[in-house]
Amino acid sequence: MIFFWYKNKREMNYDYTFKYILVGDSSTGKSSLLSQFVHSTFPNEHDITIGVEFGTKTLDIQGKRIKLQIWDTAGQEVFRSITQNYYRNSAVAICVYDITSRRSFYNIPRWVEDIQKVNDNVKIILVGNKSDSSRREVQTEEARKFALENNLTFYEVSAKTRKNILNIFVTPTEEIITKINTGELNPLNKLPGIIPFPTLPQSLNPPSSSQYTDCCTIS
């Protein structure tokens, strides 16, 4: 048997896959958030997402190697039935609105309801993007109150400046790992969006190399 090693082979050596989903109206910056987290880049121009796109990033957290599989969904109504199929298989749903668009914030309850209809175990995070803008239409306290009333975690972020980008992806990952380590969650019970994956035997692990720049260690 012959094994071919390549740069991304190291990503095969992980303990779990966690599936995340980004939802919200079009033009709220979902794809830019994903780009900043996965590639540390902010696209000046971005085509409207058609259907569903995804990116991956691997993290080392609390002694576990976690592969995040992040699905970026289209915000247009025509794709709503398609994206709903991804809700039931997600561990975390990130609901994004644009702080400069009150309409996008008003639509958040519908996004939350759509998710909870098919997956009542998913952790939902409310995210107000474009916090770097001076053209604010949604006040921080208004959004924080909505999040508190609906048991959602809340962040204001900026895909442009990277403010709080790590928090919306890394913090829920840390929380899930803590629950697994303490026994509160059993990943063998086929939990939505949490997939155990056996670590490769040591003999099959690729050699460490500075070329592997697609992961990071979170202390």
N, C-alpha and C positions, 0 to 999 in steps of 0.2 A: 504494500500500500504506500502511495506517495502523497505527501502533504505539500501543498504549495503555500508558502507564506507570503503575505503582502501587507501593506501598511495597516489596513483596517482589521487584520487578523486579531489584533489585541482586543478588539471590541467583542470578540467571541468569548473572551475570558471574563465572565461576569456572573453575579449571583441571581439577579432578578432583572426582569424588564418591567418598568412601570409605564403605563400608557396614559398620556395626558391629552386633553383636547382644548383647543382655543376656539371660542365661539363669540359671536357679537355681530353687530351691523357691519356692513361694508365700510371701508375707509376709516376704521377705528385704529388701525395700525397693528393688527394681529400678526401679519406676516413680518413686519418690521421687528416686533418683539421676538419672534422666533429667530430671525436672522441675527439679532444682537446676541441672543443667548447661545446659539449654536456656532456662529461664525465670528462673533464680535464685530459685525459690520452693520452699518445703517444704510440701506439702499435709498438713494435720493429719489429714485423712481421705482415703482413696483407695479406690475400688472395686477389687475383684480384677480383674486383667487377664483379658479373655476373648479367647483366640486370640492375636492379635498387634496391638500398637499401635506407632506410631513418632513420632519427632520429628526435627527437623533443626536444625543450627546451622552457620554459615559462619565459618571461621577464616582469617586471613592468617598464613602460616607460611613463613619462608625464601623470601620473594618469590613464593609460590604462594598462590592463593585456593582453599581446600578446603571443600567442602560435605560435612559429616558427616550421613549418614542412619542413624539409630540405631533399631534395632528392639527393642522391649520385648516379650518373650515371656511367655506364661502358664506358671506353674510346675506346674499340675495335670497329673496323669498322662493325663487324657482328651485333652489338647491336644498331647501329646508328638509324635505323628506329624505334626501340622500344623506345629509349630515346626521340626521337623527339615528341612523343605524350605528354610528360610532359612539353615541352616548353610553349605551349599555355596557360597552367594553372599556370604559375609562375609569381610572382610579381618581383622577383629578380633572375637574373642568374649570377652565379659566375664562370667565365672562368679561369681555373687554368692552368698555365704552370710551368715547372721546370726550374729554372734559370741555372741549370747545363746541360740543354738539349735544344740546339738551335732548334732542330726539333720540340719539343713540342711548342715552341714559334711561329715557322713558321706556325703551324697548327691552331693557334688562329683565324685568319681571317675566316677560314672555319667554326669554331664553332660559331663565332659571326653571320655569314651569315645564318647558319642553324636556329639559334634562331630567328633572325629578320624576317625570311620568314614567321614564323607562329605566332609571337607575337611582334608587333612593339611598344607595350606599356611597355614591360619589361625593368627594369633597369639592365644594364649589368656592372658588376664589373670585371676588369682585375686583376688577382692575380698571382704574381710571387712567387712560393713557394720554400722552401729550402734556404732562404736567409742566413742561418747560415753556408752554405757550402763555402769552399774556391775554389771550382772547377767551378767557374762561367763561363758561355758561353754567357749569355744574359745580357747586361749592363742595369743598371737602367734607364738611360736617353733614351735609345733606346725604352724600353717598355713604358716609360712615354710619349714619343713623339707619339707612336702608339695610346695610350689611348686618348691623347688630340685630335688627328686628327679624331678619331672615336667616340668622345663624351662618353668615358668610364671613370668611376672612377678607379683609379689605386692604388694598394698597393703591396709592397713586404712583405712577411710574412714568418714565420717559424713554421711549425706544431710541430717541435721538441722543440723549446724554447718558443712557444706561442706568439712570436712577432706579433703584429697586428691582432691576431685571433679575438679578440672582435670587432675590427673596421670593419671587412668585414661582420659581421653579425648584429651587434648592430647599427652601423651608418646608414645603409639604413633603418632599422626599425624605428629609430628616425625620419628620413626624411619623411617616409610615414605617421607616426602619426602626425607630424607637418602639413602636407598637409591635413589630415583628419580634424584636429582641426581647421584649418583656412578656411575650406570649399573648398579648391582647389581640393580635391578628395572627391567624395561621394561614400562611400562603398556600398550603396544600389543599385548602378548602375551596379552591377555584374562585378566589375573590376577583371582582371586576377590575381589570386593568393591572393586576399584579401576577406576573408569570415567573415562577422559579425556573432557573436555568443552571444546571450543574456546571461548576467550574471545570475547565479542561484539566486533565491530569498534568502533573508537573512536566512530564516528558514531552508533552505536546504544546506547552506554553511557548509563545514566541519570545525571543531574547529581548531584553529591555533595550530601548534606544531613544536617543533624544529626538528622533524623527516623529515620535508619537506625540502629537500636540493636540489631539482631539479629546483629551480628558483632563480632569482637574481633581485635586484632592481638597476636600472640605473638612477642616478640623472642627 
